[in-house]
Amino acid sequence: MLKNKEGQKAPELTLLTRKQGEWNKVNTGELFSGKKVVLFALPGAFTPTCSSTHLPRYNELSGVFKDNGVDQIVCLSVNDAFVMEAWEKDQKAENILFLSDGNGEFSEAMGMLVDKSDIGFGKRSWRYSMLVNDGVIEKMFIEADVKGDPFEVSDADTMLNHINPKAKMPPEVTILSKPGCPFCANAKALLKEKGYDYEEISMGSGISFRSIRNLTKQNTVPQIFIDGEHIAGFDKLQEYLAK
């Protein structure tokens, strides 16, 4: 049975990370001491839900968590440190600390080590998230103990809503661009200057001018969307941000 450990001390163990090819030892007691830390655990690096939704959203909202008093966001999985390092690079998740629980010791101490031998995974962590305040587990969101890999409550938005239901969310920005386009470069620089995080979809990686015409009725790039509103190109972006 999965264990809710709210009100208890988080396990104190030494886990491994790799950063830029270097080994690092992380003592979880020191990691949690005197800080507010959000840790989310998942079954495996490079797996579909973990790579498409669970990890990216925590990375995307890292600035909002910081604004609401969270000092560190940690991703933990029962994978070796080489795999976790490769996954961090693949995901470009520089705002997250990746911890390798390669032997499953932390997950076992949390009561979250489960057997996924039926799909060839062996022992893995169940999917959950927790808020640790100065070493004490303040809140846990544990996925339902049902068959498969449920993903309903350990997501970033649920945790952020627990910390502050009125947290100001960042705008959703997408820019359709083309390699070598100076106006695209100017638009991205302006968004960065104004503190806007954005998703870039570049021609040649699944989008063409036909796609752009169908989406925007325009024949030029960049084409920018903010919170679902089509802003259009660089000049219109300047006008929008000046308001």
N, C-alpha and C positions, 0 to 999 in steps of 0.2 A: 504494500500500500504506500502511495506517495505521501510524504510527510510535510505538513506545513510547520515551519520553524519560526514563525513570527514571535518576536520577543526574546529569542535566543541569540547567543553569540554566533556569528558566522564562523565556519571552520577556519582554523589557522594552519595553513600548509604552505610549502614552498613549491610553486609551479614554474614552468619554463616558458619563455618567449624567445623569439628570434626577431631581431630588428636589424635590417641592413647587413644580414649575414652574421650577426654577432649573437651569441647566447646571452640571455639575461635571466636571472633568478628573481622571482617575485614572491615575497612573503605576503600572504593574504591578510595576516594580522596587521602588518605595516600598511598595506594598501588601503584597508578600511579605517584605520585609526584616525580619529579626528576629522574625518571627511564624510561627505554624503556621496554614496556610490550607487549607481544603478548597474546591476549585473543581469544579463540575460544569457540563458544557456539553451543550447539547441543540439539536435542529434548529430549533425555533421557538416563540415565545410564542403562547399561546392554542391550541396544538395539543393533541389529545386526551391522549396519554400524558404529555406535559410538564405539562399543567394538572391532570390527575386524580391523578397518582401521583408523578412524578419530583420536581417542585418542592415539592408539599405535604408530602411525608415529610421532606425536608431541613429545611423550616421547622418541622415538628412536633418533630423531634429536635434542634433547634438548642441547646437547653439542655443536653442530654446530651453533645453534641459539646463544648460549652464546659466542662462538668465534666471532660471528658477531654482538656483541654489545647488545644483548637482555638480560635484567636482570632477567626477570621472564616470565614463560609461565603459563597461567591460563586457566582452563577448567571450563566453567559455564553451568549449566543446571537448569531447573525448577524442581528440585528434592529436597527432604529434606536432611538435613546434614547427617543423618544416612545412607541413601542410597548412598550418594556420598562417605562417608567414606568406606563403604563396597566395592564399585566399585573400589576405589583406591587400596585397598588391593588385590582384585581379579585381577586387571590389573598389579599389581606391578609397578605402575607408580609413583615412588618416586620423579621424576624430575618435576612433574606438581603440581601446586596449584589448588585444587578442591574447587570451590565456589558454595554453595547452594543458588540458587535464588528461594527459596521455595514458596514465595508469587508472584513471577513473576515481582517484582517491577523494577529490573534492566532491564529486557527484555522489559518491557513496556516503560520505560524511553528511551530505545534505539530504540523504534518503531519496535521491533522484536518479540513481544508477539503475538502468533497466536493461533487460535482455532483448536485443533485436536480432538474434541469431537467425530468425526466420527469413530475414532479408539480407543476410550475410554481413551484418554490421557488428555482431558480437555485442559486448557491453557498451552502452552509450548513455548519454544524459537524456532524461526526459526534458521536454520543452517547458521552460518556466522563466519568470523574471522576478527580481527582488530589489527592494530599496534597502540599502544598508546604511545606517546612520551611526557613525563612530563605532563600528564593529558589531552593532546590534541589528538584527534583521527586523526592520520596521514593517515591511509589507511584502507579501509574496503573491504573485499571480501564477497559478499552476494550471496547466492545461488538464482537461478532464481525463480521467483514467479510463480511456476507452481504446478500442482497437484502432491501429493506424497511427497517424501523426497529426492530431488535432492542433489547430492554430487559431484560437479565439480570444485569448485574454493576455498572452505574454508579449503582445505587440507594443511598440513604442507609444502609440497614441493612448492606449489604455493606461500605461504607466504615467505618462505626462498628465493625463486627466486626473489621476489620483493625486499627483503632486500639486497641481494647480488647474482646476477645471476652467479657469478663465485665462489660461496662458495664451499669449499672443502668438499665433501661428505665422510662419514665414509665408510670403506669397509664393504661389506655384508658377514658376517661369520656365517656358520652353522656347528655345530659339532654333529655327530651321536655318541652316547655314550651308556654305560651300567652301571647301579648302581654298585658301589663297584670296578670299574675298576681303578687301580692306574695310568695307562697311560692316561686315560681320565681326571683324576684329575690333572695330570701334565700338560696336554694340556690346560685345562681351566685356570690353574694358570699362565701359560706362556702367554696366550692371554690377561688375565687381567693385567699382569705386563707390557705388551707392549701397553696397552690402547685400546685393541680391544673389542668392544661389540660383543656379539655373541648370536645366537639362539641355544638352545640345544634341540635335539630330542633324548630322552632316550628310550632304549629298554623296552618294557612293556607299552609304551604310544603311540602305533600306529606304531611301527617299530620292525622288527625281523631280525635275521641274514639272512633270505631269502631276505628281503628288502634290506639289506646292500649289499648282493652279487649282486642283480639285479642293484643297483645303482652304485656300485664301483668296482665290480669284486673282492672284497676282503672279507676275512672271519674274520677280526679282527676289534676291535674298539680301539681308536676313529678313525673315518673317518671325515676329515675336508674339507670344501669347503670355498673358499674366492673369492668373486666376480664371482661366477660361475665356478671357476677353482677347480678341485679336487686335493687337496694337499696330501691327504692320511693320515698317522698316525702321532704319536708324533714326531718321528725322522725326518720325512719330514717337519713337521711344524717348527722344530728348524732350519732346513736348509733354509726354505723359509723366516723366519723372520730374519735370519742372513744376508740375501742379502741386 
